Amino acid sequence: MKQLFFVAVGIVIGFAAAHRIANTPRGARFFADVDARTKAFTGAVADGYRSREAELRTDG
């Protein structure tokens, strides 16, 4: 139970820190860059999934 408490406190501190950092111009650029990279990665994964699914449908 004690470990769960410390995990929850760590999460709250992390969110608070991220919020304060995001309010600075440099932090906003950082989070915008992270967001763009995440969207590019998830888009590539989705494209790969659809491509592989199409291959399996034509081969079967």
MARGULUM-247326 format. One record per residue (C-alpha): residue in one letter; residue number from 0; x negated, y negated, z negated. Coordinates in pm, 1 decimal. Layout:
// residues N
@aa: a | i: NUM | px: X | py: Y | pz: Z
...
//
This chain:
// residues 60
@aa: m | i: 0 | px: 0.0 | py: 0.0 | pz: 0.0
@aa: k | i: 1 | px: -288.5 | py: -231.4 | pz: -77.5
@aa: q | i: 2 | px: -435.4 | py: -173.0 | pz: 269.3
@aa: l | i: 3 | px: -104.9 | py: -258.8 | pz: 433.9
@aa: f | i: 4 | px: -97.6 | py: -584.7 | pz: 240.1
@aa: f | i: 5 | px: -446.0 | py: -677.6 | pz: 362.4
@aa: v | i: 6 | px: -355.2 | py: -590.0 | pz: 720.6
@aa: a | i: 7 | px: -47.1 | py: -812.3 | pz: 699.1
@aa: v | i: 8 | px: -249.6 | py: -1097.9 | pz: 548.1
@aa: g | i: 9 | px: -508.5 | py: -1059.4 | pz: 824.1
@aa: i | i: 10 | px: -242.6 | py: -1074.8 | pz: 1093.0
@aa: v | i: 11 | px: -90.1 | py: -1388.7 | pz: 942.5
@aa: i | i: 12 | px: -432.0 | py: -1555.8 | pz: 915.8
@aa: g | i: 13 | px: -509.5 | py: -1457.5 | pz: 1274.7
@aa: f | i: 14 | px: -186.8 | py: -1605.3 | pz: 1407.2
@aa: a | i: 15 | px: -240.3 | py: -1923.9 | pz: 1207.6
@aa: a | i: 16 | px: -595.5 | py: -1959.1 | pz: 1338.9
@aa: a | i: 17 | px: -486.3 | py: -1893.2 | pz: 1697.5
@aa: h | i: 18 | px: -212.4 | py: -2154.3 | pz: 1665.4
@aa: r | i: 19 | px: -457.0 | py: -2417.5 | pz: 1537.6
@aa: i | i: 20 | px: -711.1 | py: -2332.5 | pz: 1806.7
@aa: a | i: 21 | px: -445.8 | py: -2345.2 | pz: 2080.9
@aa: n | i: 22 | px: -361.7 | py: -2702.3 | pz: 1980.9
@aa: t | i: 23 | px: -707.2 | py: -2824.4 | pz: 2088.0
@aa: p | i: 24 | px: -782.1 | py: -2892.6 | pz: 2456.8
@aa: r | i: 25 | px: -1063.9 | py: -2637.8 | pz: 2463.6
@aa: g | i: 26 | px: -850.2 | py: -2378.0 | pz: 2286.2
@aa: a | i: 27 | px: -561.8 | py: -2435.5 | pz: 2525.3
@aa: r | i: 28 | px: -795.3 | py: -2375.5 | pz: 2820.8
@aa: f | i: 29 | px: -927.0 | py: -2060.0 | pz: 2654.5
@aa: f | i: 30 | px: -579.5 | py: -1916.4 | pz: 2598.6
@aa: a | i: 31 | px: -469.9 | py: -2016.2 | pz: 2949.9
@aa: d | i: 32 | px: -771.3 | py: -1828.4 | pz: 3087.8
@aa: v | i: 33 | px: -693.2 | py: -1523.3 | pz: 2875.1
@aa: d | i: 34 | px: -331.0 | py: -1536.3 | pz: 2992.9
@aa: a | i: 35 | px: -433.9 | py: -1559.7 | pz: 3359.6
@aa: r | i: 36 | px: -675.0 | py: -1267.9 | pz: 3327.4
@aa: t | i: 37 | px: -415.1 | py: -1058.1 | pz: 3147.1
@aa: k | i: 38 | px: -155.6 | py: -1126.4 | pz: 3417.1
@aa: a | i: 39 | px: -407.4 | py: -1039.4 | pz: 3689.9
@aa: f | i: 40 | px: -497.4 | py: -714.0 | pz: 3514.7
@aa: t | i: 41 | px: -138.2 | py: -607.6 | pz: 3454.8
@aa: g | i: 42 | px: -52.4 | py: -697.5 | pz: 3814.3
@aa: a | i: 43 | px: -337.2 | py: -480.0 | pz: 3941.1
@aa: v | i: 44 | px: -225.8 | py: -189.8 | pz: 3722.4
@aa: a | i: 45 | px: 133.0 | py: -223.1 | pz: 3844.1
@aa: d | i: 46 | px: 19.2 | py: -238.2 | pz: 4208.6
@aa: g | i: 47 | px: -195.1 | py: 71.3 | pz: 4158.9
@aa: y | i: 48 | px: 93.0 | py: 253.4 | pz: 3995.7
@aa: r | i: 49 | px: 331.3 | py: 168.2 | pz: 4279.8
@aa: s | i: 50 | px: 70.8 | py: 266.5 | pz: 4538.5
@aa: r | i: 51 | px: 4.7 | py: 601.8 | pz: 4373.5
@aa: e | i: 52 | px: 375.6 | py: 665.6 | pz: 4329.5
@aa: a | i: 53 | px: 429.2 | py: 601.0 | pz: 4701.0
@aa: e | i: 54 | px: 144.9 | py: 841.5 | pz: 4786.3
@aa: l | i: 55 | px: 296.7 | py: 1114.8 | pz: 4574.2
@aa: r | i: 56 | px: 640.2 | py: 1066.4 | pz: 4730.4
@aa: t | i: 57 | px: 505.6 | py: 1098.1 | pz: 5085.7
@aa: d | i: 58 | px: 286.5 | py: 1400.1 | pz: 5001.5
@aa: g | i: 59 | px: 560.2 | py: 1592.9 | pz: 4822.3
//
